[in-house]
Amino acid sequence: METPNEARLGLLKLEVAKFDTVAAFARAYLLDETYIRQLLKGHRAFGERAARKMGEEKFGSPDYFTPPLGIKKEPQRIDREMRRLKRLYDIAENINDAGLKKLIAYAEDISRLYPATSKQPAIREKAA
């Protein structure tokens, strides 16, 4: 079972994955790179108070790093999702017809990983 610290850390990893490096992430949000690296390597705990402060000051919501209820992810799954999000971000930057096809393929992969529930209807549109 995932601890709250691991869940917050997973959400932080997803944010950092949107950047080329940890340093780029830290510069973009005016954070101390050393502190972020310590969090990512597990040398420091990403506690609730620190997560709420970072979420509020840098991302506009104190609950930004609060994981959704009922979602528990294994560390390997988080790493796999980070790589997929990074690829998706890279594709979106240089979008063209071939890129659009890749983007649709990755979106379909992600929708298979997270099937829609009765509360969240699936959104599927064919590319024009």
N, C-alpha and C positions, 0 to 999 in steps of 0.2 A: 504494500500500500504506500502511496506517495505521501510524503509529509508536506505540510503547507509551505515550508521553505523550498522544497524541491519544485513545487508547483509554481511558485513565484519566480524561481530561478529559470524554469523552463520558459516562462513568458518573457523574461529578460533576454534569454538566448534567441528567441524568435525575433525580438526587436534588433538585437545586435546583428543577426544574420542578414538583415536588410542592407547592411553596409559591407564594404570590401574588407575592412579591418576593424578591430576593436578601437583603435586610435581614431578612426574616422567617426565611429559612433560617439565616442567620448567628446570629440571636438564639436560634432553637430549639436549635442545637447549640453555642452559646457559642463561636462562631468570629468572627474579625475580618472584618467585612464588606468592608473594603478589600482584604484578601488574597484573598477569594473572587472579588471583581470582577476583580482582576488576573489570577487564574487563568483565569476565563471569557473575558476579552478577549485572552488570549494574551500578556500582558505579563510573566507569570512561567510557568515550566514547572512542571507538576504531576509532579514526579519520583517515582520509586519510594519513596524514603525518606519524603517528605512524605505520599504517598498511604497508605503502610503506617501511619504514625503517626496520621493523621487517621482511617483506618479502624478502628484498634485503640482509640483513645481515645474516639471519638465514635459509632462504629457497631458496636463490639463484635467486630470481626474485622480482623486486619491485612491480610487478602486481600480486603476489601470492595470496593476499587477495582481489583482485578486482573481484567481482562476474561477471559471464558471462552476457552479455546483454540479456535482455528479460526474465531472470529467476527470478521470485519472489516467495519466499517461506514463508509460515507462520511459526511462532516459533514452533508450535506443530509439524509441518511436519519436521522441522529441528531436533527436539529432537527424533522423530521416526526414521529418517534417521541415526542419530548418533548411536542409539541403534542397528540398523541393521548393520552398518559398524563395530561396535565393535564385534558383533557376527560373522560377516564374518572374521574379523581379528583373532578372537580366533579359529575359525574352521581352518583357513589356517595354523596356527602354528602347529597343530597336525594333519596333513592331512593323511588320510588313505582311504580305499574304502568307509566306511560309511561317513567319513568327506567330501569326494569328492561329494557324492550324496547330502549332505546337502548344500555344496557350490553351486552346480548346481541349486538346488531349490531356494536358496536365489538370485542367479543371475537372474533367471527367474522372481522372484518377482520384482526385481529392474527394469528389462527390461519392465515389465508391467506398472510400475509407470512412466517410461520415454520412451514412445514409440518412435521408430525411425522416424525421419523426412526424407524428400527427400535428405537433405544434409548429414545426418548421417545414413548410411545403418546399419541395425541390423546385428550383428555378432553372429551367432548361430552355434555352432558345437556340435555334439553329442560326448559324452564321449566314449572313446575307451575301 
